[in-house]
Amino acid sequence: MVAYGEPGADDEVVRSDERLTLPHPRAHERGFVLLPWAQVDPAARLRLADGSVADVAGLAASAPDRDGVRPADIEPLR
């Protein structure tokens, strides 16, 4: 699991302990996570370690490993 809930909404889960950290502390720099996520949910947002919230699509566009990730043949969520 990378994140759970919408950042800033009542369903958002932020947790950090020895068993689980949400959102994932390095998700924002992992193209193999961000690019498919942005593809299926173009409006997705992710809370960063500093507490700010960023658009997943924007993070995907600047992810260090983005060039090695091929887009999947899937439709966005509706």
C-alpha positions, 0 to 999 in steps of 0.5 A: 500500500502506498497511501490510503484516503484522500489527503486532507479528507476524513478518510486519510490515514497517516501512520508511522510505526515499525510495522507500517508507514503511510503514505509510503515515505519514498512514493513521491520519487518512484516513477514505477508507482507514480506513472501508473497511479496518475494514469488510472487516477489523473486527479490523485494527490499524495501527502509528502513527508513534509506534510504538503500535498502534491499532484501525483501526475506532477510528481510522475512527470519529474520522477527520477526513474520515469524514463524506464517506465512504460505506460500500461494499456488501461483506462482511467477511473471514471 
